[in-house]
């Protein structure tokens, strides 16, 4: 994969140019030497030389880019010297990652927006086109999947090779009930059972909210966590920011911002400006995010079904989320593929910018030599 080549190249270049780095707490660590198997290092004030296996370092890099965010604690599976490993990763990926500290300790997060392609719960061809053009993650709704007794959705996700963010579908239930339709409520026990059954392909899952009932939502979330699960909490757009403050203090890996569908763009911009100003280090997922506001704020991830406009309406998206009519010669699936590539590019946009800058520096150095 492209990121693996990039990561190995950055790692090798870092060792050629550097001999020291800092841990999250600022302690200086000196690299004594490195070879094809290990990195040898010691603290600036210490005498003992410690090591990190090179294959473990590479594994930690893969994990970082797979998760997009890791804590020092999570790095313990790769090395007993997790603080040094975190400091090394921070130094190697300087400019394309951010080190923060919260209730769960130090955390390193790769800059960029991971996009989850939604609206394709039952559209196999769309899933195939998405994967063929770089997509790795999709958002699917339990509301639709719960009645798929044959498990076709799972078969296709496994076959194609995708990871799923699972939405509870609570908003879909609420919306249909509001329209006077007889809709089966979502039972939190059934939801939990479904998540546990499909953990191998579920990347993450949204907690089961009850629209307009904070107490019931909190009870559902508590039940899911009592099972050892880690649902993504949701902050409704019109709620009090003090409620969000408590979620941030809990240092969740990601917090979803919901209920923005239908809000005017100016109102969303104002809300997001307040959220990111108050909590600049928190990782937020924008539920139903599909406008240029993805570029205006440092989102961790987002999802939307807007990409499907390529197939449905022949609309092409650009990097600013503006749409234009596709040429008459372009069919719907080709337009769909174009939109996928645009949104996939959000994840490594910052990484690619840093890489391009580094290449320019190397080229300029070569010319002046």
N, C-alpha and C positions, 0 to 999 in steps of 0.2 A: 504494500500500500504506500501511497505517496507520503503520508505522515511518518511512516516508519523510516523511509529513506531520509527524510528531512531530519528526523530525530537523531538518527545515527550520525549523520553528517555534522549536526550541531554539537553532539557529544564529542566527536573526534576533534573538531575545530576548537572546542572549549579547552580540551586537554593540551592542545598545542600552544595555546596562548595564555593559559592561566595555571597558577599553582596554589591558589588559596580561594576560599569562599567563606561565607558566614552562615551560621545556623539561624533559625527563626529568632532566637534570643540575642543574636548579634555576636556570638562567640566566633572567633577566627579559627578556621580549620585549614591546615596546610596539607597539600597533596605531596607526599614524599616521592612517589613514583606511580606509574601504572604500566601494566603490560597487557597481553592479550587475554588474561584471565581475571585480573583483579585491579582494584584501585587501592593504593596504600596511603593512609592519611593519619594525621595526629593533630590534636588541639595545639594551639599556639603555645600554651603553657604546660603541655603534657610531654611525657617521654615515651609512652606506649604507642606503638604503631598498630592501627586497626585496619581492617580490610572490608571492602564490599566486593562481592563477586560481580564481574562485569555482566554476566548473563542475568543476574538479579537486577542490576541497574537498568538494563534494557527492558526487562519485564516490568519494572516500576514505571518506566517511560510509557510503555504500551498501556498500562493500567491508567496512568494519568490522562492520556488522550482518549481512552475509552470512557472513563467516568467524567472527564472534564474538570473534576474537582476531587482532591484527596486530602485527608488529614494526616498529620504525623502518625497518629495511631494506626490508620489504615496501611501505612507503609511498613509497619512492623512485620508483615508477612514476608517482606523482601530482605530485611536486614535488622539485626539487633540494634544497629546504630541508626535508628529512624530519623533522629534529629539531623544527623550529618547527611543522610540521604535526602531529606527534604531540602536542606540548604544547597546541596549539590544540584538538585533538580531546579530549584529557584534560580540559581546562577546560570545554568545551561540554557534555560528558557526565559532569560531576562528580556523584558519588552513584550513578550507574548503570554505572560502569565502574571498573576497577582497573588501575593502572600498576605493573608489576613489572620486575625486571631479572634476566636469566639469561645463560647462555652465548651466546645469540643476540642479546644486547643488550636494550634496553628494549622492552617489550611492553604493549599496552593490550588489556584483555579486558572485554567486556560482561558484567555480572552477570546470571545467569539460567541455566536448565537447558534446553538444546536436547534435545528428545525425538525419538527415532527409533522409528517404529512397526514392530515386528517381527511375525513369524508370518504374513505375508501374501504369501509368495513366489509362490504360485500362486492367490491369491484376488483376482481382478480387481475384483470388486464392493467388497470391503473397501478396496482401494486408492482406488477412486473416491469412496467415502464419506469416507475420510480426507482426501483432497485437497479435497473440497467443504466440509469443516469446518475448514480452516486448516492441515492437515498439509503440510509441504514435504519432510520427510525420512523415509526408511524404512530399516530394516535387513533385508538379504536374505542368505541363506546360499549360498555357492558350492557347498556340498554338494548343494543341490537344483538350482541353476541350471546346473551343468556339463553335465547331460545333456539340457538343453533345446535340441536341435539347430535347432529352428525359430526360436529367438530371440524367442518370444512375450513373455517377461518384459520384454525390452528394449523391444519395440514398445509395450507397455502403459505402462511407466514414462515413455517419451518422450511418448506421447499424453497422458497424464494430467498430466505436468509435475512429476515428483518427482526428488529426488536420493537416491542410494543409499549407505549405509554397507555395505560388503561384509564379511561374516564368512566366515572360511575354511571353517567347518564341521568343524574338527578335533575339537571336543568331540562332535559328532554321530557321527563315525566311531568315536571311542574308546568312546562309550556303546554303540553297536550291536555293536562287537567284543566288549565285555564281556558282552553278552547272547548271545554265541555265533553271531552272524550273520556271513555272508561279505560284507564291505564293502570296496569298492575304496579303497585309500589315496589321499590327495591328494598329487599330485606338485607340488612348489614351482614347477617350470618351467611346468607347465600353469596353475597359479594366477597366476603373473606374466603369462603370455601373455593370460589372461582380463582381468586388470586393465588392461593396456596397450590391449587391444582396446576397452574400454568406459570409457575415462577421461573421456569427455564427460558421462557420467551418474553416475560414481562419485565421491561427495563425499569419501570416505575409505575405507580398508580395513584390516582387522585382520591383523596378521602371522600367518604359518602356524606355530602352535605344534604341538609333538608332546607330547601329555599325558604327563607323567612323565619326559620326556627333555630336560633343559635343553640339552645339547650339540647335539642335533638341532634344537631350536627356534632356538638361536642361529645355527646354520649356515643355516637357512632364512631367517632375518631378514637375515643378512649378504648372502645371494644377492639378495634383493629390493632391498636398498639398493645393491648393486653395479650394478643396472640404472638407478639414478637415481630409484627409487621411495622413498616415505616411508610405510611401513606404520605403523599404530598399534601400539606394543608392548603386551603384556599382562603384568600382574603378577598371578599366581595368589594368591588370598586367603590361603592357608596358607604361602606362601613367606616367606623371611627379609626383613625390612624393609631390610636392607643392600642386597639386590638392587634394591629399589625406589629406594634412594638414588642408585644409579648411573644409573638411567633418568632420574631427576629432574635430575641433573647434566648430562645430555646435552641438556636443555631441549627435549624433544619437545613438539610443539604440544599433544598430548593423550596421556595414558596410560590404557589400559583396566584396570579392576580386574575380574578374572574369578573364576570358580569359587566364587561365593557362593551359587549355587542349592543349596538343601538345608541351608544353615547356619541355625541358629536366629537369630531377630531380635536377641536380646541379644548373641550372638557377633558378628554383623555390626556392630552399633552400637559395640561395643568396638573392633573392627578399624578401622572408619572413623574413630573418634575418634583413634586412634593415628596413622593415615595423615595426616589433615588437620592434626593438631597438629604433626607432624614436617615436613610439606611444605605449608604454607598457601598458597603462591603457585602451586603446580602445578595444571594443568587435568586433571581426572580424568573419565573416562567409566565409568559403572557398567553393566557387561554384565548384562543381565537384571534391571535395577533396577526394582522395582515396589512399593515400600512407602513409608510416611511418612518413611523415612530419606532420601528424596530432598529433603525439605524441611528435615531436621535438619542437613544438611551442604551446603557450597557446591559441589555438583557442577557441572561444566562441561556435561556431557551424560549421557544415559542411554537405555537402550532396554528394551523389554519387549513381550510379547504379551498382557499382562493386559487391555488395552483391548478385546480380542476377546470378553471375557466378556459384553459387552453383547449381542452377536448370539448367542453360544452358549448363555448361561444367563440372559439377561435381567437382568444385574447392572449397576447404575449406580454409577460412581465419584464420590467427592467430592474436594475439594482435599487432603484428608488421606489419600487412598487407601483410605478405608473404602468398602465396597460395600453397597448396599441393593437389594432386589428392585424391579425396575421395575414401574410400574402395569400392570395387565392390558390397559389400552387402548394401551400403547406396544409397538410391534413391535420386533423385534431390531435392525433397521437404524437405527431412531431412537435406541435405547439405545446402539448403537455410535457414532453421531454425537455423542451427549452425552459419551461417554468421550473421544473425540478432542478435543473442545473443551476439556475439563478439562486434558488433557495438553499441548495446544498452548499453553495459558495459562502454563505453567511458564516458557517462554522469556522472555516480556516482563513477568513479574510485577513485578520490581523496577523496570523502566522505567515501568510503569503507576503504581506507587506514587509514584515521584518526580514524575511528571506530575500526579497528583492533588494532591500536596502543593503543587506550584507554582501550580496553579489556585486552591487555597484561599488562598494568599498574595496572589495577584492580586486575588481577590474581596474579601479583607479590606482590601487597600489602597484599592480603589475605594470601599468603604463609608466608610472613614475620611477620604477626601479631601474 
